[in-house]
Amino acid sequence: MLKYVSAAEAVQLIKSDDKVFIHSAAATPEYLVQAMIGRASELRNVNIYHIHTEGNCDYASEKYAENFKVHAFFNGSNIRHAKNNHVGASYIPIFLSDIPHLFYNGKVQLDVAMVQLTPPDAHGMCSLGPSVDVTISALNTAKKIIAQINPLLPRTFGEQIHFSKITKAVLHEAPLFQSKITENSKVEMAIGHNIANLIEDGSTLQLGIGNIPNAVLSILGNHKDLGIHTEMFSDGIVDLYKRGVITGRYKKKHPRKIVSSFVIGTQKVYDFINDNTEVLLLDCSYTNNPTIISNNPKVVAVNSAIEIDLSGQVCSDSIGSRIYSGVGGQMDFIRGAALSAGGKPIIAIPSKTSNGESKIVPFLKPGAGVVTTRAHVHYIVTEYGHANLHGLTLEERSKALVSIAAPEHREWLEKKFYELWV
C-alpha cells in the first residue's frame, strides 16, 4: 500500500544543489512544482532538467534566479521568455533519442525525479500516463522519486514503474492539460493535401502535434492499413483508428500496435489511450532510434521548420540566434524514414510567415541552428507543392525550392540563386 504525505512534506526531499527532473508535457506534476516553488527561500542552485512541460514554471523567472537553474532539452512556450532573456533557463541542444543516455551513463546524475503517476494496479504497477518519453529513464536512475498520484491520469501500457520505487507519494486528483485544437487554414489544408498525396497505403506514419499534422490526418480517410510509430501523437489519429484506416497491419516492429513515447491533446485522446492495450508508450531512446524506425516499411515522417535555405539546410529550433523550440526528434525520424524501404522524410512548411516574408531563403539568419542538414533533407512540402531534394546538386535543389516558394518571392529568390551558384 502507498502511504501518502502532503506535497509540502514530499518536496522536503529536494535539497540545494540537487539535480531535479520534472515529468513532461500533459503529465507535468503542477501540484508538486508549485510546492517546490513554495520552498524557494530555503533552496539555492537547484538544477532542474526537463523537456517540454506545461503549466506555470515560475522557477524559471528572474525572481528565483538564485534558487533554481533550468536546463531545458526543449524550449517550450512557458520558458521561452526566460531563455531568450538569459534569465533562469539554459537550452541543451540534443536529439530526443539521446537524452535518456545522459541519465543512464551518469553524465546527468539525477537526485530527484518529480512525476505524475496513476494509482498502482493489483500488481503494484503505476503507469506514467500520457508521457513516457525521457521520463522512464529519469525514474530508473534518480536517487529519489516524488510522485503525484492522480486517479484522473489515463493508464497506459508499455513502460510502468512499481510503487515500491517511489520515495514519497502525494495523492492529488487534477484534470490533465488539454491542447487547444483550432481550425485549419487554407494554407495548412493545402499543405496537408500535398503531404497526403505522398502517403501510400500501408505506410507507417510519424506525425506530431499542430495544425499541419491535423490537416494531413483529416485527409487520410480513404487510405488503407496505415501504421503509427511516432514520437508523439494527438487527437487526429483517434477517428482514423476507429474507422479502420489505422491498422498497423504491415508494420514490422509491433504490428497492429500504435507506438509512441508521449501523447498530448484533448480529453478525447486521453480517453482513447486509457486502458487501451493497442497503444504502447515507450522510452524515446527506443521509439526514436533510427534503426528501429527504419525496420518499418514506407515510413512517412512529417516535421516542421522555421526556415529553409536554397541549399536545403533546415532551421527548426531557432529564429536566428533566438532559441524557439528544440532539436527534438526531427533528425531521429528524418534519418529513420530515409533508411526505411519506400520511406519519405518530409519537412512541411508554409511558404511565408504571417508577416509575408519568405520561409525559403537564400541564407539562414545569422545564428540560426541547422537541425536537418542539406545532406539529410529529402522532401520539402509547401502549399504550392513538393520538392524532393535528395540526390540533387546545389543548383538543382535551389531551382526546385524556388518552384514551391510563394509566387511573389520567386523572382527575388531566382536572382539570389544566380548570385549563389551561376
VEXDREN-2710 file (C-alpha; in Angstrom, 1 decimal):
% VEXDREN-2710
k/r/px/py/pz
1/MET/0.0/0.0/0.0
2/LEU/1.2/3.5/-0.8
3/LYS/1.4/5.9/2.2
4/TYR/0.5/9.4/1.1
5/VAL/2.0/12.6/2.5
6/SER/1.4/16.3/1.8
7/ALA/3.1/18.0/-1.1
8/ALA/4.9/20.3/1.3
9/GLU/6.4/17.2/3.1
10/ALA/7.2/15.4/-0.2
11/VAL/9.3/18.3/-1.6
12/GLN/11.4/18.4/1.5
13/LEU/13.4/15.7/-0.3
14/ILE/14.8/18.4/-2.6
15/LYS/18.0/19.9/-1.3
16/SER/20.2/22.8/-2.5
17/ASP/22.4/21.9/-5.4
18/ASP/20.2/18.9/-6.3
19/LYS/19.5/17.9/-9.9
20/VAL/15.8/17.5/-10.2
21/PHE/13.9/16.1/-13.2
22/ILE/10.3/17.2/-13.9
23/HIS/7.8/15.0/-15.8
24/SER/6.9/16.1/-19.3
25/ALA/4.0/17.6/-21.3
26/ALA/0.5/16.7/-20.2
27/ALA/1.9/14.7/-17.2
28/THR/3.7/17.7/-15.7
29/PRO/3.1/17.4/-11.9
30/GLU/2.0/21.0/-11.5
31/TYR/0.9/20.5/-7.9
32/LEU/4.4/19.3/-6.9
33/VAL/6.0/22.0/-8.9
34/GLN/4.1/24.7/-7.0
35/ALA/5.1/23.1/-3.7
36/MET/8.7/23.1/-4.8
37/ILE/8.5/26.8/-5.7
38/GLY/6.9/27.4/-2.3
39/ARG/10.2/26.3/-0.7
40/ALA/12.3/28.6/-2.9
41/SER/13.6/30.7/0.1
42/GLU/15.1/27.5/1.6
43/LEU/16.9/26.4/-1.6
44/ARG/19.9/27.5/-3.6
45/ASN/21.1/26.3/-7.0
46/VAL/18.6/23.6/-7.6
47/ASN/19.3/22.4/-11.1
48/ILE/16.0/21.5/-13.0
49/TYR/16.0/19.2/-16.1
50/HIS/13.1/18.7/-18.4
51/ILE/11.9/18.6/-22.0
52/HIS/8.7/20.4/-22.8
53/THR/6.4/21.0/-19.7
54/GLU/3.0/22.5/-19.3
55/GLY/1.8/24.8/-16.6
56/ASN/3.3/27.6/-14.6
57/CYS/7.1/27.4/-14.3
58/ASP/7.9/30.4/-12.2
59/TYR/11.0/28.6/-11.2
60/ALA/12.5/30.0/-14.5
61/SER/11.8/33.6/-13.6
62/GLU/14.3/36.2/-12.6
63/LYS/12.8/36.2/-9.1
64/TYR/14.2/32.8/-8.4
65/ALA/17.4/33.1/-10.4
66/GLU/19.5/32.2/-7.3
67/ASN/17.2/29.3/-6.3
68/PHE/16.6/27.4/-9.5
69/LYS/18.6/26.9/-12.7
70/VAL/16.7/25.3/-15.6
71/HIS/18.4/23.0/-18.1
72/ALA/15.9/22.6/-20.8
73/PHE/16.2/19.9/-23.6
74/PHE/13.4/21.7/-25.4
75/ASN/12.5/25.3/-25.2
76/GLY/8.7/25.2/-24.5
77/SER/6.4/28.2/-24.6
78/ASN/6.3/28.5/-20.8
79/ILE/10.1/29.1/-20.5
80/ARG/10.8/30.7/-23.9
81/HIS/10.7/34.3/-22.5
82/ALA/13.1/33.3/-19.7
83/LYS/15.6/31.6/-22.0
84/ASN/15.7/34.4/-24.6
85/ASN/16.2/37.0/-21.9
86/HIS/19.0/34.9/-20.3
87/VAL/17.0/34.5/-17.1
88/GLY/16.8/31.3/-15.2
89/ALA/16.8/28.9/-18.2
90/SER/19.5/27.3/-20.4
91/TYR/18.9/25.3/-23.5
92/ILE/20.7/22.0/-24.2
93/PRO/20.6/21.1/-27.9
94/ILE/20.3/17.3/-28.2
95/PHE/18.4/14.7/-30.2
96/LEU/15.4/13.4/-28.2
97/SER/16.7/9.9/-28.6
98/ASP/20.0/10.8/-26.8
99/ILE/18.5/12.3/-23.7
100/PRO/17.9/9.0/-21.8
101/HIS/21.6/8.1/-22.3
102/LEU/22.6/11.3/-20.4
103/PHE/20.8/9.7/-17.4
104/TYR/21.8/6.1/-17.9
105/ASN/25.5/6.9/-18.4
106/GLY/25.7/9.2/-15.5
107/LYS/26.5/12.4/-17.3
108/VAL/23.5/13.9/-15.6
109/GLN/23.1/12.3/-12.2
110/LEU/19.6/13.0/-11.0
111/ASP/19.0/13.3/-7.3
112/VAL/15.2/13.6/-7.6
113/ALA/12.5/12.9/-10.2
114/MET/9.1/14.6/-9.7
115/VAL/6.5/12.8/-11.7
116/GLN/2.7/12.2/-12.1
117/LEU/1.6/8.6/-12.0
118/THR/-1.6/6.5/-11.9
119/PRO/-2.6/4.7/-8.7
120/PRO/-0.9/1.3/-8.5
121/ASP/-2.8/-1.6/-10.1
122/ALA/-3.4/-5.0/-8.5
123/HIS/0.3/-5.8/-9.1
124/GLY/1.6/-2.6/-7.7
125/MET/2.4/-1.1/-11.1
126/CYS/1.9/2.6/-11.7
127/SER/1.5/3.9/-15.2
128/LEU/3.3/7.1/-16.4
129/GLY/0.1/8.1/-18.2
130/PRO/0.5/10.1/-21.4
131/SER/4.2/10.8/-21.1
132/VAL/6.9/8.1/-21.0
133/ASP/9.4/10.0/-23.3
134/VAL/12.6/10.6/-21.3
135/THR/10.8/10.2/-18.0
136/ILE/11.2/6.5/-17.6
137/SER/14.9/6.8/-17.8
138/ALA/14.8/9.5/-15.2
139/LEU/12.7/7.2/-12.9
140/ASN/15.2/4.4/-13.5
141/THR/18.2/6.5/-12.5
142/ALA/17.1/9.1/-10.0
143/LYS/18.1/8.6/-6.3
144/LYS/14.6/9.6/-5.1
145/ILE/11.2/9.8/-6.7
146/ILE/8.4/12.1/-5.7
147/ALA/5.1/11.1/-7.3
148/GLN/1.8/12.9/-7.6
149/ILE/-0.7/10.1/-7.8
150/ASN/-3.6/11.2/-9.9
151/PRO/-6.6/8.9/-10.4
152/LEU/-7.6/11.0/-13.5
153/LEU/-4.4/10.1/-15.3
154/PRO/-5.0/7.6/-18.2
155/ARG/-3.5/4.2/-17.5
156/THR/-1.2/3.4/-20.5
157/PHE/0.8/0.3/-21.4
158/GLY/4.4/-0.1/-22.3
159/GLU/6.6/1.4/-19.6
160/GLN/5.5/1.4/-16.0
161/ILE/7.0/1.5/-12.5
162/HIS/6.4/-0.4/-9.3
163/PHE/5.1/1.7/-6.4
164/SER/7.9/0.4/-4.1
165/LYS/10.3/2.5/-6.0
166/ILE/8.5/5.7/-5.0
167/THR/10.2/7.6/-2.1
168/LYS/7.3/10.0/-1.4
169/ALA/3.8/9.9/-2.8
170/VAL/1.1/12.7/-2.8
171/LEU/-2.5/11.9/-3.7
172/HIS/-3.8/14.8/-5.8
173/GLU/-6.6/14.5/-8.3
174/ALA/-6.4/17.0/-11.1
175/PRO/-7.5/17.2/-14.8
176/LEU/-4.8/16.9/-17.4
177/PHE/-3.6/19.8/-19.5
178/GLN/-5.5/20.0/-22.8
179/SER/-4.3/21.4/-26.1
180/LYS/-6.4/23.8/-28.0
181/ILE/-7.5/22.4/-31.3
182/THR/-8.0/25.2/-33.9
183/GLU/-9.5/25.2/-37.3
184/ASN/-7.0/24.6/-40.1
185/SER/-6.3/27.5/-42.5
186/LYS/-6.5/27.2/-46.3
187/VAL/-2.7/27.1/-46.4
188/GLU/-2.5/24.3/-43.8
189/MET/-5.1/22.3/-45.7
190/ALA/-3.2/22.8/-49.0
191/ILE/0.0/21.5/-47.3
192/GLY/-2.0/18.7/-45.8
193/HIS/-3.3/17.6/-49.2
194/ASN/0.2/17.8/-50.7
195/ILE/1.5/15.5/-48.0
196/ALA/-1.4/13.1/-48.1
197/ASN/-0.7/12.6/-51.8
198/LEU/2.7/11.3/-50.9
199/ILE/1.4/8.8/-48.4
200/GLU/0.8/5.3/-49.8
201/ASP/-1.5/2.6/-48.4
202/GLY/0.4/0.5/-45.8
203/SER/2.7/3.4/-44.7
204/THR/3.9/3.9/-41.2
205/LEU/3.4/7.4/-40.0
206/GLN/5.2/9.8/-37.7
207/LEU/3.2/13.0/-37.2
208/GLY/3.5/15.5/-34.4
209/ILE/1.1/18.0/-32.9
210/GLY/-0.2/21.1/-34.6
211/ASN/-2.4/22.2/-37.5
212/ILE/-0.4/20.7/-40.3
213/PRO/-0.4/17.2/-38.9
214/ASN/-4.1/17.5/-38.1
215/ALA/-4.7/18.7/-41.7
216/VAL/-2.9/15.6/-43.0
217/LEU/-4.8/13.2/-40.8
218/SER/-8.1/14.8/-41.7
219/ILE/-7.5/13.9/-45.4
220/LEU/-6.4/10.2/-45.0
221/GLY/-9.9/8.8/-44.6
222/ASN/-9.7/6.8/-47.8
223/HIS/-6.3/5.3/-47.1
224/LYS/-5.8/1.7/-46.0
225/ASP/-3.7/-0.1/-43.4
226/LEU/-1.7/2.8/-42.1
227/GLY/0.5/2.3/-39.1
228/ILE/1.8/4.6/-36.4
229/HIS/5.3/4.6/-35.0
230/THR/5.9/8.1/-33.8
231/GLU/7.5/10.3/-31.1
232/MET/4.1/11.7/-30.1
233/PHE/0.5/11.9/-31.3
234/SER/-2.7/13.9/-30.6
235/ASP/-6.4/13.7/-31.3
236/GLY/-6.0/13.4/-35.1
237/ILE/-5.4/9.6/-35.1
238/VAL/-8.4/8.6/-33.0
239/ASP/-11.1/8.8/-35.7
240/LEU/-8.8/7.2/-38.3
241/TYR/-8.2/4.3/-35.9
242/LYS/-11.9/3.9/-35.1
243/ARG/-12.7/3.9/-38.9
244/GLY/-10.2/1.1/-39.6
245/VAL/-7.8/3.3/-41.6
246/ILE/-5.0/2.8/-39.0
247/THR/-4.4/-1.0/-38.5
248/GLY/-0.7/-1.3/-38.3
249/ARG/-1.1/-4.4/-40.4
250/TYR/2.2/-4.0/-42.4
251/LYS/4.4/-2.8/-39.5
252/LYS/7.4/-5.0/-38.8
253/LYS/8.0/-3.5/-35.3
254/HIS/5.0/-4.0/-33.1
255/PRO/2.5/-4.9/-35.8
256/ARG/-1.1/-3.7/-35.2
257/LYS/0.1/-1.5/-32.3
258/ILE/0.2/2.3/-32.1
259/VAL/3.7/3.1/-30.8
260/SER/4.7/6.5/-29.3
261/SER/6.6/8.0/-26.5
262/PHE/4.1/10.6/-25.4
263/VAL/0.6/11.9/-26.1
264/ILE/-0.8/15.4/-25.7
265/GLY/-4.2/16.7/-26.8
266/THR/-7.7/16.9/-25.5
267/GLN/-9.7/14.6/-23.3
268/LYS/-10.7/12.7/-26.5
269/VAL/-7.2/11.3/-27.0
270/TYR/-6.7/10.7/-23.2
271/ASP/-9.8/8.7/-23.1
272/PHE/-8.6/6.8/-26.2
273/ILE/-5.3/5.7/-24.7
274/ASN/-6.8/4.9/-21.3
275/ASP/-6.6/1.1/-20.7
276/ASN/-6.0/0.6/-24.4
277/THR/-3.7/-2.3/-25.0
278/GLU/-3.3/-1.4/-28.7
279/VAL/-1.3/1.7/-27.7
280/LEU/2.3/1.3/-26.4
281/LEU/4.1/4.3/-24.9
282/LEU/7.8/3.5/-24.8
283/ASP/11.2/5.1/-23.9
284/CYS/12.1/7.6/-26.6
285/SER/15.6/6.1/-26.9
286/TYR/13.6/3.2/-28.5
287/THR/10.8/5.0/-30.3
288/ASN/13.2/7.5/-31.8
289/ASN/16.0/5.1/-32.7
290/PRO/16.6/5.4/-36.4
291/THR/17.3/1.7/-36.8
292/ILE/14.1/0.7/-35.1
293/ILE/12.2/3.3/-37.1
294/SER/13.7/2.1/-40.4
295/ASN/12.6/-1.5/-39.8
296/ASN/9.0/-0.5/-40.6
297/PRO/8.0/-0.1/-44.3
298/LYS/7.2/3.1/-46.1
299/VAL/7.9/5.3/-43.1
300/VAL/6.5/8.8/-43.7
301/ALA/8.0/11.3/-41.2
302/VAL/6.4/14.8/-41.2
303/ASN/8.2/17.5/-39.4
304/SER/8.2/21.3/-39.4
305/ALA/10.7/24.1/-39.9
306/ILE/11.2/27.8/-39.3
307/GLU/13.1/28.5/-42.5
308/ILE/15.0/26.6/-45.2
309/ASP/17.8/28.0/-47.3
310/LEU/18.3/27.4/-51.1
311/SER/20.9/24.6/-50.4
312/GLY/18.3/22.7/-48.3
313/GLN/19.6/23.5/-44.8
314/VAL/16.6/23.3/-42.4
315/CYS/16.4/25.5/-39.3
316/SER/13.8/24.2/-36.9
317/ASP/14.8/25.3/-33.4
318/SER/15.7/29.0/-33.6
319/ILE/14.8/32.3/-35.2
320/GLY/18.3/33.5/-35.9
321/SER/20.1/33.1/-32.6
322/ARG/16.9/33.2/-30.5
323/ILE/16.1/29.7/-29.4
324/TYR/12.4/29.0/-30.2
325/SER/11.9/25.3/-29.6
326/GLY/14.5/22.5/-29.8
327/VAL/16.1/19.8/-31.9
328/GLY/13.6/17.2/-30.6
329/GLY/13.1/14.1/-32.7
330/GLN/13.2/15.6/-36.1
331/MET/16.6/14.1/-37.2
332/ASP/15.8/10.8/-35.5
333/PHE/12.8/10.4/-37.8
334/ILE/14.2/12.1/-40.9
335/ARG/17.0/9.5/-40.8
336/GLY/14.8/6.6/-39.8
337/ALA/12.4/7.4/-42.7
338/ALA/15.3/7.8/-45.2
339/LEU/16.5/4.3/-44.3
340/SER/13.1/2.7/-44.4
341/ALA/12.1/0.7/-47.5
342/GLY/10.0/3.2/-49.5
343/GLY/10.3/5.8/-46.8
344/LYS/9.7/9.5/-47.2
345/PRO/11.2/12.1/-44.8
346/ILE/9.2/15.3/-45.2
347/ILE/9.7/18.8/-43.9
348/ALA/6.4/20.7/-44.1
349/ILE/6.5/24.5/-44.1
350/PRO/4.2/27.3/-45.2
351/SER/5.8/29.3/-48.0
352/LYS/5.8/32.5/-45.9
353/THR/5.4/33.9/-42.4
354/SER/2.4/35.6/-41.1
355/ASN/4.2/38.9/-42.0
356/GLY/4.5/37.8/-45.6
357/GLU/8.3/37.0/-45.5
358/SER/9.5/34.0/-47.4
359/LYS/10.3/31.0/-45.4
360/ILE/12.5/29.7/-48.2
361/VAL/15.5/32.0/-48.1
362/PRO/18.9/32.4/-49.8
363/PHE/20.8/32.1/-46.5
364/LEU/19.6/31.2/-43.0
365/LYS/19.5/34.1/-40.5
366/PRO/22.8/34.7/-38.6
367/GLY/22.9/32.3/-35.6
368/ALA/20.2/30.0/-37.0
369/GLY/20.6/26.4/-36.0
370/VAL/20.7/23.7/-38.7
371/VAL/18.6/20.8/-37.4
372/THR/18.3/18.8/-40.6
373/THR/21.4/19.2/-42.8
374/ARG/21.3/19.6/-46.6
375/ALA/22.8/16.1/-46.8
376/HIS/19.8/14.6/-44.8
377/VAL/17.0/16.5/-46.4
378/HIS/14.6/14.8/-48.8
379/TYR/11.1/16.2/-49.3
380/ILE/10.1/19.8/-48.7
381/VAL/6.4/20.5/-48.9
382/THR/4.6/23.9/-49.0
383/GLU/1.1/24.8/-50.1
384/TYR/2.5/25.1/-53.7
385/GLY/3.7/21.5/-54.0
386/HIS/6.7/19.4/-53.0
387/ALA/10.3/19.2/-54.0
388/ASN/12.5/16.1/-53.4
389/LEU/16.0/17.5/-52.9
390/HIS/17.7/14.1/-52.3
391/GLY/20.4/13.5/-54.8
392/LEU/20.1/16.9/-56.4
393/THR/23.0/19.3/-56.9
394/LEU/23.0/22.7/-55.2
395/GLU/21.8/24.3/-58.3
396/GLU/19.1/21.8/-58.9
397/ARG/17.7/21.9/-55.4
398/SER/17.7/25.8/-55.5
399/LYS/15.5/25.7/-58.6
400/ALA/13.2/23.0/-57.0
401/LEU/12.8/25.1/-53.9
402/VAL/12.1/28.3/-55.8
403/SER/9.3/26.4/-57.6
404/ILE/7.4/25.8/-54.4
405/ALA/8.1/29.2/-52.8
406/ALA/5.4/31.9/-52.6
407/PRO/4.9/33.3/-56.2
408/GLU/5.7/36.9/-55.1
409/HIS/9.1/35.8/-53.8
410/ARG/10.2/33.6/-56.7
411/GLU/11.8/36.4/-58.7
412/TRP/13.9/37.6/-55.8
413/LEU/14.9/34.0/-54.9
414/GLU/15.9/33.3/-58.6
415/LYS/18.2/36.4/-58.5
416/LYS/19.8/35.2/-55.3
417/PHE/20.1/31.7/-56.9
418/TYR/22.2/33.1/-59.8
419/GLU/24.3/35.1/-57.4
420/LEU/25.0/31.9/-55.4
421/TRP/25.5/29.2/-58.0
422/VAL/25.9/30.7/-61.5
END
